[in-house]
Amino acid sequence: MADKQLANHGGNIPPMAQRWMLFVDGENLTIRGQAYVKEIGGALSDVGAYRKDTFLWPPGLSGNYCLAQPTFPLQSHAIRAYYYTSMVGDTDARRSVEEALKELGFTPRVFARLKDQKQAKGVDITLATDVLSHLFRDHFDVAFLIAGDGDYVPLVEEVKRAGKLVYVAFLKGHGLNANLKLAADEFFDMEWLLRDAFGPK
């Protein structure tokens, strides 16, 4: 299906809207996003779309709604949108974060993290496993990955080998690996979203 749509691209017949799924490395997005907002003189507070060192998302934007205008049109909403992150805290604290992420339109994947850890091992492994599991079951035409880590390059290449498209979004000047950007079929810079949401007023 994706191959036919790729062949049609650039011709007179527009490609069909693509089925897509969103996979957010929220741990990395939060770390880099916090630093970016601080750099531009913005402000963050622990409300709906943000929890310090745990998750960050532009307020008012549903997790399953497309945040970009790609070359290949996507269906209006993702089949599923996953948000992967970690936090220090007990079961009740994690449940609160899961509920907040659910309210934002995500299927939450929240891992426990020790106080002296910046990141948890389970985030990137689970993200990759979920992408490949849905790929095997042909659940999407496009994997939309919000991440900046170069460790995801082999995952991107594998999805592309299966005849699917991979879109990557992240903060262009803050932790984006050049090889990951190069591997993506399309890249979208998220800095403007955070600047509009959390930048100086």
PyMOL commands that place a pseudoatom at each C-alpha (Angstrom):
pseudoatom trace, name=CA, resn=MET, resi=1, chain=A, elem=C, hetatm=0, pos=[0.000, 0.000, 0.000]
pseudoatom trace, name=CA, resn=ALA, resi=2, chain=A, elem=C, hetatm=0, pos=[2.680, 2.471, 0.983]
pseudoatom trace, name=CA, resn=ASP, resi=3, chain=A, elem=C, hetatm=0, pos=[4.681, 1.645, -2.169]
pseudoatom trace, name=CA, resn=LYS, resi=4, chain=A, elem=C, hetatm=0, pos=[1.698, 2.515, -4.411]
pseudoatom trace, name=CA, resn=GLN, resi=5, chain=A, elem=C, hetatm=0, pos=[1.198, 5.754, -2.554]
pseudoatom trace, name=CA, resn=LEU, resi=6, chain=A, elem=C, hetatm=0, pos=[4.878, 6.584, -2.914]
pseudoatom trace, name=CA, resn=ALA, resi=7, chain=A, elem=C, hetatm=0, pos=[4.636, 5.925, -6.645]
pseudoatom trace, name=CA, resn=ASN, resi=8, chain=A, elem=C, hetatm=0, pos=[1.657, 8.260, -6.925]
pseudoatom trace, name=CA, resn=HIS, resi=9, chain=A, elem=C, hetatm=0, pos=[3.421, 11.067, -5.093]
pseudoatom trace, name=CA, resn=GLY, resi=10, chain=A, elem=C, hetatm=0, pos=[4.361, 13.839, -7.462]
pseudoatom trace, name=CA, resn=GLY, resi=11, chain=A, elem=C, hetatm=0, pos=[1.790, 12.783, -10.073]
pseudoatom trace, name=CA, resn=ASN, resi=12, chain=A, elem=C, hetatm=0, pos=[-1.681, 14.114, -10.725]
pseudoatom trace, name=CA, resn=ILE, resi=13, chain=A, elem=C, hetatm=0, pos=[-3.343, 11.655, -8.363]
pseudoatom trace, name=CA, resn=PRO, resi=14, chain=A, elem=C, hetatm=0, pos=[-2.810, 12.592, -4.710]
pseudoatom trace, name=CA, resn=PRO, resi=15, chain=A, elem=C, hetatm=0, pos=[-1.838, 9.756, -2.380]
pseudoatom trace, name=CA, resn=MET, resi=16, chain=A, elem=C, hetatm=0, pos=[-4.470, 8.410, -0.037]
pseudoatom trace, name=CA, resn=ALA, resi=17, chain=A, elem=C, hetatm=0, pos=[-4.429, 9.567, 3.562]
pseudoatom trace, name=CA, resn=GLN, resi=18, chain=A, elem=C, hetatm=0, pos=[-1.981, 7.441, 5.502]
pseudoatom trace, name=CA, resn=ARG, resi=19, chain=A, elem=C, hetatm=0, pos=[-2.782, 5.423, 8.612]
pseudoatom trace, name=CA, resn=TRP, resi=20, chain=A, elem=C, hetatm=0, pos=[-0.345, 6.580, 11.272]
pseudoatom trace, name=CA, resn=MET, resi=21, chain=A, elem=C, hetatm=0, pos=[0.735, 5.939, 14.837]
pseudoatom trace, name=CA, resn=LEU, resi=22, chain=A, elem=C, hetatm=0, pos=[2.634, 8.306, 17.111]
pseudoatom trace, name=CA, resn=PHE, resi=23, chain=A, elem=C, hetatm=0, pos=[5.513, 7.226, 19.356]
pseudoatom trace, name=CA, resn=VAL, resi=24, chain=A, elem=C, hetatm=0, pos=[6.895, 9.910, 21.698]
pseudoatom trace, name=CA, resn=ASP, resi=25, chain=A, elem=C, hetatm=0, pos=[10.172, 9.525, 23.580]
pseudoatom trace, name=CA, resn=GLY, resi=26, chain=A, elem=C, hetatm=0, pos=[8.742, 11.798, 26.241]
pseudoatom trace, name=CA, resn=GLU, resi=27, chain=A, elem=C, hetatm=0, pos=[11.677, 11.338, 28.555]
pseudoatom trace, name=CA, resn=ASN, resi=28, chain=A, elem=C, hetatm=0, pos=[14.077, 12.868, 26.036]
pseudoatom trace, name=CA, resn=LEU, resi=29, chain=A, elem=C, hetatm=0, pos=[11.551, 15.464, 24.876]
pseudoatom trace, name=CA, resn=THR, resi=30, chain=A, elem=C, hetatm=0, pos=[11.049, 16.624, 28.466]
pseudoatom trace, name=CA, resn=ILE, resi=31, chain=A, elem=C, hetatm=0, pos=[14.773, 16.905, 29.232]
pseudoatom trace, name=CA, resn=ARG, resi=32, chain=A, elem=C, hetatm=0, pos=[15.531, 18.827, 26.027]
pseudoatom trace, name=CA, resn=GLY, resi=33, chain=A, elem=C, hetatm=0, pos=[12.303, 20.818, 26.125]
pseudoatom trace, name=CA, resn=GLN, resi=34, chain=A, elem=C, hetatm=0, pos=[12.892, 22.065, 29.670]
pseudoatom trace, name=CA, resn=ALA, resi=35, chain=A, elem=C, hetatm=0, pos=[16.361, 23.239, 28.677]
pseudoatom trace, name=CA, resn=TYR, resi=36, chain=A, elem=C, hetatm=0, pos=[15.023, 24.959, 25.556]
pseudoatom trace, name=CA, resn=VAL, resi=37, chain=A, elem=C, hetatm=0, pos=[12.244, 26.797, 27.408]
pseudoatom trace, name=CA, resn=LYS, resi=38, chain=A, elem=C, hetatm=0, pos=[14.766, 27.987, 30.010]
pseudoatom trace, name=CA, resn=GLU, resi=39, chain=A, elem=C, hetatm=0, pos=[17.135, 29.134, 27.251]
pseudoatom trace, name=CA, resn=ILE, resi=40, chain=A, elem=C, hetatm=0, pos=[14.478, 31.311, 25.602]
pseudoatom trace, name=CA, resn=GLY, resi=41, chain=A, elem=C, hetatm=0, pos=[13.424, 32.815, 28.933]
pseudoatom trace, name=CA, resn=GLY, resi=42, chain=A, elem=C, hetatm=0, pos=[10.108, 31.003, 29.123]
pseudoatom trace, name=CA, resn=ALA, resi=43, chain=A, elem=C, hetatm=0, pos=[8.356, 29.460, 32.097]
pseudoatom trace, name=CA, resn=LEU, resi=44, chain=A, elem=C, hetatm=0, pos=[7.034, 26.019, 32.953]
pseudoatom trace, name=CA, resn=SER, resi=45, chain=A, elem=C, hetatm=0, pos=[4.679, 25.079, 35.772]
pseudoatom trace, name=CA, resn=ASP, resi=46, chain=A, elem=C, hetatm=0, pos=[3.389, 21.692, 36.875]
pseudoatom trace, name=CA, resn=VAL, resi=47, chain=A, elem=C, hetatm=0, pos=[-0.034, 21.850, 35.249]
pseudoatom trace, name=CA, resn=GLY, resi=48, chain=A, elem=C, hetatm=0, pos=[-1.956, 19.776, 32.688]
pseudoatom trace, name=CA, resn=ALA, resi=49, chain=A, elem=C, hetatm=0, pos=[0.656, 19.405, 29.940]
pseudoatom trace, name=CA, resn=TYR, resi=50, chain=A, elem=C, hetatm=0, pos=[3.810, 19.423, 32.077]
pseudoatom trace, name=CA, resn=ARG, resi=51, chain=A, elem=C, hetatm=0, pos=[5.336, 17.660, 35.071]
pseudoatom trace, name=CA, resn=LYS, resi=52, chain=A, elem=C, hetatm=0, pos=[8.911, 18.550, 35.980]
pseudoatom trace, name=CA, resn=ASP, resi=53, chain=A, elem=C, hetatm=0, pos=[11.413, 15.972, 34.674]
pseudoatom trace, name=CA, resn=THR, resi=54, chain=A, elem=C, hetatm=0, pos=[8.542, 13.649, 33.730]
pseudoatom trace, name=CA, resn=PHE, resi=55, chain=A, elem=C, hetatm=0, pos=[6.522, 14.863, 30.757]
pseudoatom trace, name=CA, resn=LEU, resi=56, chain=A, elem=C, hetatm=0, pos=[6.111, 17.881, 28.516]
pseudoatom trace, name=CA, resn=TRP, resi=57, chain=A, elem=C, hetatm=0, pos=[3.585, 18.514, 25.752]
pseudoatom trace, name=CA, resn=PRO, resi=58, chain=A, elem=C, hetatm=0, pos=[2.189, 21.643, 24.089]
pseudoatom trace, name=CA, resn=PRO, resi=59, chain=A, elem=C, hetatm=0, pos=[-1.039, 22.437, 25.976]
pseudoatom trace, name=CA, resn=GLY, resi=60, chain=A, elem=C, hetatm=0, pos=[-4.226, 22.346, 23.939]
pseudoatom trace, name=CA, resn=LEU, resi=61, chain=A, elem=C, hetatm=0, pos=[-2.764, 19.882, 21.431]
pseudoatom trace, name=CA, resn=SER, resi=62, chain=A, elem=C, hetatm=0, pos=[-4.231, 16.379, 21.585]
pseudoatom trace, name=CA, resn=GLY, resi=63, chain=A, elem=C, hetatm=0, pos=[-1.628, 13.643, 21.451]
pseudoatom trace, name=CA, resn=ASN, resi=64, chain=A, elem=C, hetatm=0, pos=[-3.389, 11.803, 18.631]
pseudoatom trace, name=CA, resn=TYR, resi=65, chain=A, elem=C, hetatm=0, pos=[-3.746, 14.885, 16.420]
pseudoatom trace, name=CA, resn=CYS, resi=66, chain=A, elem=C, hetatm=0, pos=[-1.096, 15.553, 13.772]
pseudoatom trace, name=CA, resn=LEU, resi=67, chain=A, elem=C, hetatm=0, pos=[1.275, 18.377, 14.788]
pseudoatom trace, name=CA, resn=ALA, resi=68, chain=A, elem=C, hetatm=0, pos=[2.731, 18.852, 11.295]
pseudoatom trace, name=CA, resn=GLN, resi=69, chain=A, elem=C, hetatm=0, pos=[1.771, 19.210, 7.645]
pseudoatom trace, name=CA, resn=PRO, resi=70, chain=A, elem=C, hetatm=0, pos=[3.627, 16.364, 5.950]
pseudoatom trace, name=CA, resn=THR, resi=71, chain=A, elem=C, hetatm=0, pos=[4.094, 15.899, 2.207]
pseudoatom trace, name=CA, resn=PHE, resi=72, chain=A, elem=C, hetatm=0, pos=[2.089, 12.679, 2.332]
pseudoatom trace, name=CA, resn=PRO, resi=73, chain=A, elem=C, hetatm=0, pos=[-1.322, 13.409, 3.874]
pseudoatom trace, name=CA, resn=LEU, resi=74, chain=A, elem=C, hetatm=0, pos=[-2.133, 11.643, 7.116]
pseudoatom trace, name=CA, resn=GLN, resi=75, chain=A, elem=C, hetatm=0, pos=[-5.490, 10.648, 8.488]
pseudoatom trace, name=CA, resn=SER, resi=76, chain=A, elem=C, hetatm=0, pos=[-6.762, 13.362, 10.828]
pseudoatom trace, name=CA, resn=HIS, resi=77, chain=A, elem=C, hetatm=0, pos=[-6.043, 11.357, 13.986]
pseudoatom trace, name=CA, resn=ALA, resi=78, chain=A, elem=C, hetatm=0, pos=[-3.506, 8.719, 14.904]
pseudoatom trace, name=CA, resn=ILE, resi=79, chain=A, elem=C, hetatm=0, pos=[-4.675, 5.141, 15.275]
pseudoatom trace, name=CA, resn=ARG, resi=80, chain=A, elem=C, hetatm=0, pos=[-2.844, 5.232, 18.588]
pseudoatom trace, name=CA, resn=ALA, resi=81, chain=A, elem=C, hetatm=0, pos=[-0.467, 7.698, 20.258]
pseudoatom trace, name=CA, resn=TYR, resi=82, chain=A, elem=C, hetatm=0, pos=[2.045, 6.430, 22.820]
pseudoatom trace, name=CA, resn=TYR, resi=83, chain=A, elem=C, hetatm=0, pos=[3.986, 8.558, 25.301]
pseudoatom trace, name=CA, resn=TYR, resi=84, chain=A, elem=C, hetatm=0, pos=[7.015, 6.931, 26.967]
pseudoatom trace, name=CA, resn=THR, resi=85, chain=A, elem=C, hetatm=0, pos=[8.594, 8.442, 30.056]
pseudoatom trace, name=CA, resn=SER, resi=86, chain=A, elem=C, hetatm=0, pos=[9.925, 7.690, 33.524]
pseudoatom trace, name=CA, resn=MET, resi=87, chain=A, elem=C, hetatm=0, pos=[9.618, 9.257, 36.941]
pseudoatom trace, name=CA, resn=VAL, resi=88, chain=A, elem=C, hetatm=0, pos=[10.672, 9.049, 40.567]
pseudoatom trace, name=CA, resn=GLY, resi=89, chain=A, elem=C, hetatm=0, pos=[7.716, 8.190, 42.765]
pseudoatom trace, name=CA, resn=ASP, resi=90, chain=A, elem=C, hetatm=0, pos=[5.414, 5.499, 44.057]
pseudoatom trace, name=CA, resn=THR, resi=91, chain=A, elem=C, hetatm=0, pos=[2.564, 3.713, 42.319]
pseudoatom trace, name=CA, resn=ASP, resi=92, chain=A, elem=C, hetatm=0, pos=[0.058, 6.442, 43.136]
pseudoatom trace, name=CA, resn=ALA, resi=93, chain=A, elem=C, hetatm=0, pos=[2.329, 9.127, 41.688]
pseudoatom trace, name=CA, resn=ARG, resi=94, chain=A, elem=C, hetatm=0, pos=[2.809, 7.103, 38.508]
pseudoatom trace, name=CA, resn=ARG, resi=95, chain=A, elem=C, hetatm=0, pos=[-0.927, 6.558, 38.217]
pseudoatom trace, name=CA, resn=SER, resi=96, chain=A, elem=C, hetatm=0, pos=[-1.457, 10.324, 38.416]
pseudoatom trace, name=CA, resn=VAL, resi=97, chain=A, elem=C, hetatm=0, pos=[0.995, 10.872, 35.542]
pseudoatom trace, name=CA, resn=GLU, resi=98, chain=A, elem=C, hetatm=0, pos=[-0.633, 8.096, 33.503]
pseudoatom trace, name=CA, resn=GLU, resi=99, chain=A, elem=C, hetatm=0, pos=[-4.036, 9.714, 33.983]
pseudoatom trace, name=CA, resn=ALA, resi=100, chain=A, elem=C, hetatm=0, pos=[-2.678, 13.119, 32.941]
pseudoatom trace, name=CA, resn=LEU, resi=101, chain=A, elem=C, hetatm=0, pos=[-1.146, 11.646, 29.783]
pseudoatom trace, name=CA, resn=LYS, resi=102, chain=A, elem=C, hetatm=0, pos=[-4.379, 9.822, 29.012]
pseudoatom trace, name=CA, resn=GLU, resi=103, chain=A, elem=C, hetatm=0, pos=[-6.211, 13.157, 29.264]
pseudoatom trace, name=CA, resn=LEU, resi=104, chain=A, elem=C, hetatm=0, pos=[-3.784, 14.525, 26.655]
pseudoatom trace, name=CA, resn=GLY, resi=105, chain=A, elem=C, hetatm=0, pos=[-4.785, 11.775, 24.223]
pseudoatom trace, name=CA, resn=PHE, resi=106, chain=A, elem=C, hetatm=0, pos=[-1.938, 9.313, 24.813]
pseudoatom trace, name=CA, resn=THR, resi=107, chain=A, elem=C, hetatm=0, pos=[-1.585, 5.680, 25.722]
pseudoatom trace, name=CA, resn=PRO, resi=108, chain=A, elem=C, hetatm=0, pos=[0.895, 6.176, 28.590]
pseudoatom trace, name=CA, resn=ARG, resi=109, chain=A, elem=C, hetatm=0, pos=[3.990, 4.086, 29.210]
pseudoatom trace, name=CA, resn=VAL, resi=110, chain=A, elem=C, hetatm=0, pos=[5.454, 5.323, 32.516]
pseudoatom trace, name=CA, resn=PHE, resi=111, chain=A, elem=C, hetatm=0, pos=[8.490, 3.641, 34.078]
pseudoatom trace, name=CA, resn=ALA, resi=112, chain=A, elem=C, hetatm=0, pos=[9.952, 3.913, 37.548]
pseudoatom trace, name=CA, resn=ARG, resi=113, chain=A, elem=C, hetatm=0, pos=[13.272, 5.750, 37.831]
pseudoatom trace, name=CA, resn=LEU, resi=114, chain=A, elem=C, hetatm=0, pos=[15.695, 6.041, 40.745]
pseudoatom trace, name=CA, resn=LYS, resi=115, chain=A, elem=C, hetatm=0, pos=[16.497, 9.482, 42.155]
pseudoatom trace, name=CA, resn=ASP, resi=116, chain=A, elem=C, hetatm=0, pos=[20.059, 9.428, 40.864]
pseudoatom trace, name=CA, resn=GLN, resi=117, chain=A, elem=C, hetatm=0, pos=[18.981, 8.430, 37.341]
pseudoatom trace, name=CA, resn=LYS, resi=118, chain=A, elem=C, hetatm=0, pos=[18.220, 10.928, 34.598]
pseudoatom trace, name=CA, resn=GLN, resi=119, chain=A, elem=C, hetatm=0, pos=[16.668, 8.311, 32.332]
pseudoatom trace, name=CA, resn=ALA, resi=120, chain=A, elem=C, hetatm=0, pos=[15.276, 4.776, 32.580]
pseudoatom trace, name=CA, resn=LYS, resi=121, chain=A, elem=C, hetatm=0, pos=[16.351, 1.884, 30.371]
pseudoatom trace, name=CA, resn=GLY, resi=122, chain=A, elem=C, hetatm=0, pos=[12.782, 0.786, 29.664]
pseudoatom trace, name=CA, resn=VAL, resi=123, chain=A, elem=C, hetatm=0, pos=[11.733, 3.825, 27.649]
pseudoatom trace, name=CA, resn=ASP, resi=124, chain=A, elem=C, hetatm=0, pos=[13.663, 3.371, 24.397]
pseudoatom trace, name=CA, resn=ILE, resi=125, chain=A, elem=C, hetatm=0, pos=[13.424, -0.435, 24.493]
pseudoatom trace, name=CA, resn=THR, resi=126, chain=A, elem=C, hetatm=0, pos=[9.649, -0.408, 24.942]
pseudoatom trace, name=CA, resn=LEU, resi=127, chain=A, elem=C, hetatm=0, pos=[9.208, 2.270, 22.278]
pseudoatom trace, name=CA, resn=ALA, resi=128, chain=A, elem=C, hetatm=0, pos=[11.182, 0.213, 19.760]
pseudoatom trace, name=CA, resn=THR, resi=129, chain=A, elem=C, hetatm=0, pos=[9.321, -2.966, 20.703]
pseudoatom trace, name=CA, resn=ASP, resi=130, chain=A, elem=C, hetatm=0, pos=[5.941, -1.280, 20.241]
pseudoatom trace, name=CA, resn=VAL, resi=131, chain=A, elem=C, hetatm=0, pos=[6.917, 0.161, 16.848]
pseudoatom trace, name=CA, resn=LEU, resi=132, chain=A, elem=C, hetatm=0, pos=[8.100, -3.227, 15.589]
pseudoatom trace, name=CA, resn=SER, resi=133, chain=A, elem=C, hetatm=0, pos=[5.090, -5.050, 17.019]
pseudoatom trace, name=CA, resn=HIS, resi=134, chain=A, elem=C, hetatm=0, pos=[2.653, -2.744, 15.228]
pseudoatom trace, name=CA, resn=LEU, resi=135, chain=A, elem=C, hetatm=0, pos=[4.807, -2.886, 12.087]
pseudoatom trace, name=CA, resn=PHE, resi=136, chain=A, elem=C, hetatm=0, pos=[4.636, -6.704, 12.076]
pseudoatom trace, name=CA, resn=ARG, resi=137, chain=A, elem=C, hetatm=0, pos=[0.825, -6.519, 12.341]
pseudoatom trace, name=CA, resn=ASP, resi=138, chain=A, elem=C, hetatm=0, pos=[0.612, -3.865, 9.577]
pseudoatom trace, name=CA, resn=HIS, resi=139, chain=A, elem=C, hetatm=0, pos=[-1.196, -1.404, 11.830]
pseudoatom trace, name=CA, resn=PHE, resi=140, chain=A, elem=C, hetatm=0, pos=[0.233, 1.752, 10.223]
pseudoatom trace, name=CA, resn=ASP, resi=141, chain=A, elem=C, hetatm=0, pos=[1.524, 3.245, 6.981]
pseudoatom trace, name=CA, resn=VAL, resi=142, chain=A, elem=C, hetatm=0, pos=[3.513, 5.923, 8.802]
pseudoatom trace, name=CA, resn=ALA, resi=143, chain=A, elem=C, hetatm=0, pos=[5.377, 5.723, 12.087]
pseudoatom trace, name=CA, resn=PHE, resi=144, chain=A, elem=C, hetatm=0, pos=[5.565, 9.251, 13.504]
pseudoatom trace, name=CA, resn=LEU, resi=145, chain=A, elem=C, hetatm=0, pos=[8.467, 9.337, 15.954]
pseudoatom trace, name=CA, resn=ILE, resi=146, chain=A, elem=C, hetatm=0, pos=[9.107, 12.224, 18.329]
pseudoatom trace, name=CA, resn=ALA, resi=147, chain=A, elem=C, hetatm=0, pos=[12.693, 11.653, 19.405]
pseudoatom trace, name=CA, resn=GLY, resi=148, chain=A, elem=C, hetatm=0, pos=[16.181, 13.001, 18.919]
pseudoatom trace, name=CA, resn=ASP, resi=149, chain=A, elem=C, hetatm=0, pos=[18.424, 10.081, 19.905]
pseudoatom trace, name=CA, resn=GLY, resi=150, chain=A, elem=C, hetatm=0, pos=[20.642, 8.504, 17.251]
pseudoatom trace, name=CA, resn=ASP, resi=151, chain=A, elem=C, hetatm=0, pos=[20.008, 5.091, 18.804]
pseudoatom trace, name=CA, resn=TYR, resi=152, chain=A, elem=C, hetatm=0, pos=[16.677, 5.096, 16.957]
pseudoatom trace, name=CA, resn=VAL, resi=153, chain=A, elem=C, hetatm=0, pos=[18.321, 5.117, 13.515]
pseudoatom trace, name=CA, resn=PRO, resi=154, chain=A, elem=C, hetatm=0, pos=[18.327, 1.271, 13.154]
pseudoatom trace, name=CA, resn=LEU, resi=155, chain=A, elem=C, hetatm=0, pos=[14.640, 1.239, 14.124]
pseudoatom trace, name=CA, resn=VAL, resi=156, chain=A, elem=C, hetatm=0, pos=[13.843, 3.866, 11.489]
pseudoatom trace, name=CA, resn=GLU, resi=157, chain=A, elem=C, hetatm=0, pos=[15.747, 1.933, 8.834]
pseudoatom trace, name=CA, resn=GLU, resi=158, chain=A, elem=C, hetatm=0, pos=[13.906, -1.286, 9.707]
pseudoatom trace, name=CA, resn=VAL, resi=159, chain=A, elem=C, hetatm=0, pos=[10.498, 0.381, 9.405]
pseudoatom trace, name=CA, resn=LYS, resi=160, chain=A, elem=C, hetatm=0, pos=[11.523, 1.825, 6.028]
pseudoatom trace, name=CA, resn=ARG, resi=161, chain=A, elem=C, hetatm=0, pos=[12.724, -1.603, 4.841]
pseudoatom trace, name=CA, resn=ALA, resi=162, chain=A, elem=C, hetatm=0, pos=[9.207, -2.880, 5.510]
pseudoatom trace, name=CA, resn=GLY, resi=163, chain=A, elem=C, hetatm=0, pos=[7.877, -0.340, 2.995]
pseudoatom trace, name=CA, resn=LYS, resi=164, chain=A, elem=C, hetatm=0, pos=[6.539, 2.145, 5.529]
pseudoatom trace, name=CA, resn=LEU, resi=165, chain=A, elem=C, hetatm=0, pos=[7.244, 5.832, 6.014]
pseudoatom trace, name=CA, resn=VAL, resi=166, chain=A, elem=C, hetatm=0, pos=[8.885, 7.342, 9.078]
pseudoatom trace, name=CA, resn=TYR, resi=167, chain=A, elem=C, hetatm=0, pos=[8.368, 10.948, 10.115]
pseudoatom trace, name=CA, resn=VAL, resi=168, chain=A, elem=C, hetatm=0, pos=[10.534, 12.364, 12.888]
pseudoatom trace, name=CA, resn=ALA, resi=169, chain=A, elem=C, hetatm=0, pos=[9.868, 15.486, 14.940]
pseudoatom trace, name=CA, resn=PHE, resi=170, chain=A, elem=C, hetatm=0, pos=[12.065, 17.033, 17.628]
pseudoatom trace, name=CA, resn=LEU, resi=171, chain=A, elem=C, hetatm=0, pos=[13.785, 20.231, 18.713]
pseudoatom trace, name=CA, resn=LYS, resi=172, chain=A, elem=C, hetatm=0, pos=[16.088, 20.980, 15.788]
pseudoatom trace, name=CA, resn=GLY, resi=173, chain=A, elem=C, hetatm=0, pos=[18.829, 22.709, 17.751]
pseudoatom trace, name=CA, resn=HIS, resi=174, chain=A, elem=C, hetatm=0, pos=[18.543, 20.804, 21.016]
pseudoatom trace, name=CA, resn=GLY, resi=175, chain=A, elem=C, hetatm=0, pos=[19.606, 17.181, 21.106]
pseudoatom trace, name=CA, resn=LEU, resi=176, chain=A, elem=C, hetatm=0, pos=[18.637, 16.147, 17.583]
pseudoatom trace, name=CA, resn=ASN, resi=177, chain=A, elem=C, hetatm=0, pos=[21.015, 13.564, 16.153]
pseudoatom trace, name=CA, resn=ALA, resi=178, chain=A, elem=C, hetatm=0, pos=[21.949, 14.444, 12.568]
pseudoatom trace, name=CA, resn=ASN, resi=179, chain=A, elem=C, hetatm=0, pos=[21.804, 10.796, 11.451]
pseudoatom trace, name=CA, resn=LEU, resi=180, chain=A, elem=C, hetatm=0, pos=[18.273, 10.394, 12.793]
pseudoatom trace, name=CA, resn=LYS, resi=181, chain=A, elem=C, hetatm=0, pos=[17.123, 13.470, 10.900]
pseudoatom trace, name=CA, resn=LEU, resi=182, chain=A, elem=C, hetatm=0, pos=[18.790, 12.157, 7.743]
pseudoatom trace, name=CA, resn=ALA, resi=183, chain=A, elem=C, hetatm=0, pos=[17.205, 8.709, 8.107]
pseudoatom trace, name=CA, resn=ALA, resi=184, chain=A, elem=C, hetatm=0, pos=[13.654, 10.096, 8.412]
pseudoatom trace, name=CA, resn=ASP, resi=185, chain=A, elem=C, hetatm=0, pos=[11.424, 10.442, 5.356]
pseudoatom trace, name=CA, resn=GLU, resi=186, chain=A, elem=C, hetatm=0, pos=[10.425, 13.848, 6.714]
pseudoatom trace, name=CA, resn=PHE, resi=187, chain=A, elem=C, hetatm=0, pos=[11.553, 15.909, 9.699]
pseudoatom trace, name=CA, resn=PHE, resi=188, chain=A, elem=C, hetatm=0, pos=[9.540, 18.524, 11.610]
pseudoatom trace, name=CA, resn=ASP, resi=189, chain=A, elem=C, hetatm=0, pos=[11.016, 21.038, 14.040]
pseudoatom trace, name=CA, resn=MET, resi=190, chain=A, elem=C, hetatm=0, pos=[9.019, 21.301, 17.295]
pseudoatom trace, name=CA, resn=GLU, resi=191, chain=A, elem=C, hetatm=0, pos=[10.782, 24.360, 18.693]
pseudoatom trace, name=CA, resn=TRP, resi=192, chain=A, elem=C, hetatm=0, pos=[8.053, 26.741, 17.515]
pseudoatom trace, name=CA, resn=LEU, resi=193, chain=A, elem=C, hetatm=0, pos=[5.390, 24.697, 19.348]
pseudoatom trace, name=CA, resn=LEU, resi=194, chain=A, elem=C, hetatm=0, pos=[7.212, 24.987, 22.667]
pseudoatom trace, name=CA, resn=ARG, resi=195, chain=A, elem=C, hetatm=0, pos=[8.092, 28.619, 22.032]
pseudoatom trace, name=CA, resn=ASP, resi=196, chain=A, elem=C, hetatm=0, pos=[4.439, 29.468, 21.415]
pseudoatom trace, name=CA, resn=ALA, resi=197, chain=A, elem=C, hetatm=0, pos=[3.257, 27.462, 24.435]
pseudoatom trace, name=CA, resn=PHE, resi=198, chain=A, elem=C, hetatm=0, pos=[5.903, 28.243, 27.033]
pseudoatom trace, name=CA, resn=GLY, resi=199, chain=A, elem=C, hetatm=0, pos=[8.005, 31.127, 25.708]
pseudoatom trace, name=CA, resn=PRO, resi=200, chain=A, elem=C, hetatm=0, pos=[8.043, 34.691, 27.069]
pseudoatom trace, name=CA, resn=LYS, resi=201, chain=A, elem=C, hetatm=0, pos=[4.698, 36.446, 26.759]
for i in range(1, 201): cmd.bond("trace and resi %d" % i, "trace and resi %d" % (i + 1))
show_as sticks, trace
zoom trace
